[in-house]
Amino acid sequence: RYVRQLQRLQFLFSPTAADARGARQFVEEAAQDFARQHPDVVLYVSPCSGTAPLVRAEYLNGTVREELIASKTSEEIVQLVTKLANQSGLDIIRIRKPFHTDNPSVQGQWHPLTNKPSILTVQGPRLQPQ
Amino acid sequence: MVVLSAARWVRSRLTDRFWRVQEVLKYARHFRGRKNRCYKLAVRSVRRAFVRSTKARREKKRFLRALWITRIEAASLEHGLKYPAFISNLVKSQVELNRKVLADLAIYEPKTFKSLAALAQRRRQEGFLAALGDGKEPEGIFSRIVRHHY
C-alpha cells in the first residue's frame, strides 16, 4: 500500500507583500482542491511579514525542504507543490550505485586463503615431539 | 497609473552579488590553495573541473572494464587458467556473463567462480581433443550448442 512520504506543508507568506500575490491566490483558490486530492498531507498557512514567501515541506524521514515561491503564479505553485508531494524525503544527490544489498555474499566473501589448501588454516591438535 | 517604463532617475543596484558568488564557490570548496577562496581563480578552476568530469564519464567505462578484467584474471589464475582461455571458453560454452558480473562473482561467490573456471577448463580440453583427435571420438558434451528459438 502506498504511503505518501510528505507529512506537512507550511506556507509562510505575508498578506501584503507584492511577491506573495501568487501564494495568496493559491491559498484562496487551489489549496482546497490540492488538499482534497492529497488527503494524507496537512497544510498549514501562517502569516509572516518581512520575509520572502516560502513553502516548507516536511517528510516522514525528517528532512525539511524549503522552496521560495516569490513572484510565482498560482499554477506554478500548484506544480511545485505536487512535485514536493510526489517526492520522498531522501536527499537529492548523485546515487553512486542503483543497487544495494545488506548481504552481498552468499558463499562467503573471497579472502586470500579461500583457494589455498586447508592445511594452511586448520590448526589441529599440536603434535608433541616424541 | 500605468507606468510603461521605469523612471529615469531610478537605477537598480546589484543586491545579490554574494549569492551569485557563492553559487560558484560552493563547487570549489574542496580545492587546494587560493582557488577555493578567491572568486576570480575559482571560476576558472570550477569550469575546468566540470569539463573534466564530463569528459571523464567516457573514460570511467574504460577504466572500470580494465579493473574487472584485472580481477577476473587474478581469480582465474588462482584456478590455473589464464584470462583469454577463460573468457573464450566461457563464450564457446554459451555462458553469456559480462565482465562486471564475473568480477562480482569472483569476489563474493568464490565457489561459483571455481565451477565456472572448471567449466571453461573442460571446454578447453574438449576443444583440444576436437582439434587434435580428428574424427573418430564423439563430440564433447560441453561443446554442444543449444539453439533457442524465440
Boltz contact constraints between the chains, C-beta under 6 A:
constraints:
  - contact:
      token1: [A, 104]
      token2: [B, 108]
      max_distance: 6.0
  - contact:
      token1: [A, 105]
      token2: [B, 108]
      max_distance: 6.0
  - contact:
      token1: [A, 107]
      token2: [B, 109]
      max_distance: 6.0
  - contact:
      token1: [A, 107]
      token2: [B, 111]
      max_distance: 6.0
  - contact:
      token1: [A, 109]
      token2: [B, 108]
      max_distance: 6.0
  - contact:
      token1: [A, 110]
      token2: [B, 107]
      max_distance: 6.0
  - contact:
      token1: [A, 110]
      token2: [B, 110]
      max_distance: 6.0
  - contact:
      token1: [A, 114]
      token2: [B, 110]
      max_distance: 6.0
  - contact:
      token1: [A, 115]
      token2: [B, 78]
      max_distance: 6.0
